[in-house]
């Protein structure tokens, strides 16, 4: 038997792995643009935050629907049980998550919101322990402690005056992390009943309906008449909504999920960098330290490859 198990750098397997890394990195980069796009649509074009979130979900759902109609029409058929799961997923996993994240971005900025979003793995550990019967280990508890400490630093708990001013935005940021965790848990439950792409397609359409149901139409129609707003909305749907999901799904075909999940933690770093370059946002040293603690918790909670 050969003793050298490392693939040759020019082999097809090595090439496909490199493409997988590139695709996962592309997904993280696309997700990182979300905050800046949200900022422009809400601040520059005056679109209501929930309307932006609703249009994001709606356009993403329509793009997936067109793709499924063209390529996998049979996947669009679901039974009654799957329909109930899709309904709950759309309202809680899509509408609640999208609404919380855009409100966090518009209240405390892109950089802080992106960091607080990554409290999600800690929330997932708690939810999976409580509702899915998964084990809560010592590693989970350490990660939860790191997440709490990191969140406190990102919220600038050491400056009570700023904490009081930013309290609502910090709450929205933590809710975005919690709702992102719900998104993950509902995905795990939902794929037991239907195809992942079908779940995303119908879930986005349901979430969009929930978000747009109570939105006033006049200001929304006025904002959509601006070609610039239409371009940003299209970028929002094609980039961080559908494009990132497709890139990540393609990437994990050749890259272990444990590695892909770590690459994805570049998202808050890239989001903070974009916020600095485009919007002039900065993080203090304490907030950077808090973000590092949260990313360390994400690393501790990464999936472990099973030994054979």
N, C-alpha and C positions, 0 to 999 in steps of 0.2 A: 504493500500500500504506500502511496506517496506521502511523504511527511510534510510537504509544504502545502498548506490548505488555503493560502491567500490567493485570491483570484488575480490573474494577470491583468495589468492596467489596460491592456488593449482588448480584453475579452468582451463579448457581447454582454455578459452578466454585469461586468464592471461598468460598462456604458449605461446600461439600464438603471443601475443603482445611482450613478451620477445624475441621470435625468430625474430620478425620484427625489434626490436631495434638492435639485434645482426647482422642481415643482412645489415641494413643501415650502421652500424658501419664498417662492413666488406667492404662495397662498398667504404666508405670514405678512409679506410686503403689501399685498392687496388689502388684507384686513386692517393693516396699520393706516391706510388712507381714509378709513371710515370717518374718523373724527373731523378731519379737515373738510371733507365733503359735506358732512352734516353742518359744520360751521358756516360754510359758504351759502348753503341753501337756506338756512334759518336766518343768518345775520345779513347777508348781502341781498337775498331775494325776498326776505320777509315771509317765508313759508312757515306756517305753524309747525312746531316740533312733531306733534303726533301725526300730522299730515305727511311730513317727510318720512317718518317711520312707516306709515301705512303705505305710501307709494313705493317705498323700497321693497316691502314685502310683496305688494301686488305685482310690481314689474318683475321681481324675481320669480314669483309663482307663475306668471304668464310665460316667461322665457322657458321655465322647466316644462310647463304644459305643452308648449309648442314642440320642444325637443322630444317629449314622450310620445306625443301624437305622431311624430315623424319616424321615431326609431323603435319605441316599445309601447305600442298602443294598448297591449294586453295588460300592462302594469297599472293602467288607470282604473281597472276594475277592483273594487274593494268590497268586503262584506260589511254587515251592520256593526260588528264589534270593532273592526278597523276604523270605521267611520266615526265611532264614538271616541276612539283614541285620537284620531286626527283632529276632531273638534276641540278636545281639551288641549292637545299639543299646540294648536294654532292660537288659542286664546292665552294660554299660560306661557308656553315655550317660545312663541314668536311675538305676540302683541305686547305682553308684559316685559319681555326682555328688550325688545327694540325701544319701547317707550322709556324704560328706565335708563338705558344707555344714552340716548340722545339728550334726555334731561340732565344727566350727569355732565355730559360734555358741555352743554350750554350754560351750566351753572358754575362748575369749577374748572373747566378747561379740558382739553384733549389729553394732556400728559397725565394728570392726576386720575382721570376717569379710566384711561387705559391700564394704569397700574392697579387700580381697585378692581377692575374687571377680572384680573387674574387671582382674585381670592376665590374664584369659582371652584378649583380643585378641592379646596378645603371644605366648601359647602357640599360638593359632591360626595366626599367621604362621609360627612354627617348624614346626608339624605340616604345614601346607599346603606349605611349601617341601620338607620331607623326604619326604612321602608322596604329595602330589598334584601335584608338579611345578610349583608356583607360584613366581614369582620372589621372592627376598629382596632388597629394594632398600635403598638408604641410609636411606630413611625408616623402613623396618622395623627396621633396626639401631639408629637413634636411639630409636625407640619402645621397643625391647627394653631399651636402656640406661636410659631413663627409668623403665621398669617395675621393673627390678632396684633402682635407687636408691630409688624410691618404696616398694617392698616392704620394703627395709631400714629406712627411716624409720618405716613403719607398725609394723614389728616392734620398734622402739625399740632398734636395734643400738647406739645411743649410750649405752644403759644395760644393760651386760652382765648385771647381776643380774636385771632384769626379763625380759631375753631368755631367760635360762636357765629362769626360772619358766614363761614362756609358750611355750617352744619347741614343745611338742606342738600347742598351739592354732594357732600360726603355720604349722606344717607342714600341719595340717588345712586352714587357710585357703588356702595355696598349692595344695594338692591340689584344693580346691574350684574354684579358678580353672583349674587344668589339666584337671579333669574337665568343667568347663563348656566348655572348648575342645574336648574330645573330643565333647561333646554337639553342638557346632556342626559339627564335621567329619563326624560320623556322620549328621547331618541332611543335609548336602550330598551325601553318598554315598547315603543312604537314599532321597531323593526321586528318584533315578535309576531306582529299582525299584518305587516305589509312591507313592500320594498322600500329601502331608504329613500330613493329618489321620489317615489310616490308620496311618502310621508312628508318630505320637504315641499313638494309641489302643492299638495292640498293644505298642508299646514300654513304655508305662506299666504295662500289665498284666503284661508279662514282668518289668519292674523290680520291681514290687510283689511278685511271687512270689519273686524272688531275695532280697528284703529280709526278707520274712516267713517264709521257709522254716525258718529256724533260731531264730525268736523263741519264747520260752516263752509259752504261751497263757494261763496263769492270771493273771499280773499285767496282761496286756493286756485280758483279759475284765473284770477288776475295774475297771480305769480306764474302760472304755467304758460301765460301768453308770452313771457320773456324767453327767447330762444336759449339764452344762457342757462336758465333754470332747467330747461328740458335737457340740455347737454349734460349738466351735472347729475340730473336724475338718471339718465341713461348710463353714465359712468358708475353711479352708485349701484345700479342693478347688475351691470356686466362685470364690475370689478369686485368689490368686497362682498357682494351678496352671492352671485352665481359663480363667477369666475374663480374666486378663492375656494369655494366648496369643490368645484370640479378639479382644480389643481391639486388640492389636498387629497381628494379621493384617488386621483391617478398616482400621486406620489407614494402613498402608503401601499401601493401594489408591489413596489420593489424596495421600500425602506421600512424597517421595523417601526411599528406604532410607537414604541418607547422612544426611539430616536426622533420620529416625526413630532411627537408631542413636545420634545425639548426644543427642536428647531422653531416650533410655533411660538415659544416664549420670547422669541425675538420681536413679536408683535408690539408689546408695550414699549420696548426700547426704540423701535423704528417709529412708532407713533409719537413718542416724546421728541425724537429728532425732527420729524416733520413739523410738529407743533412749534418747535423752536425756529426752524428755518422759514416756515410759511407764516405763522401767527405770532412769533416772538415770545412764546411761552417758555418759562424756565421752571426748573425744580430746585428747591433748596437742598443742601447737603443732607439734612435730616430726612427729607422725602426720598432722596436717592437711596439712602441707607434702608429706608422702609421698603422701597421697591425691590432692593436686593434681597431682603428677608422674604418677601412674597415669592420671588422667583426661586429662591432656595427651597421654599416649601413645595413649589411646583415640581422642582427636580426630585425632591424626596418622594413625592407621590407619583412619579412616572411609572408606567407599567414595567414590570420586570419580565424579562424573557425566561421561560421555563427551562430548567436544565434537564438534559436527557442523558 
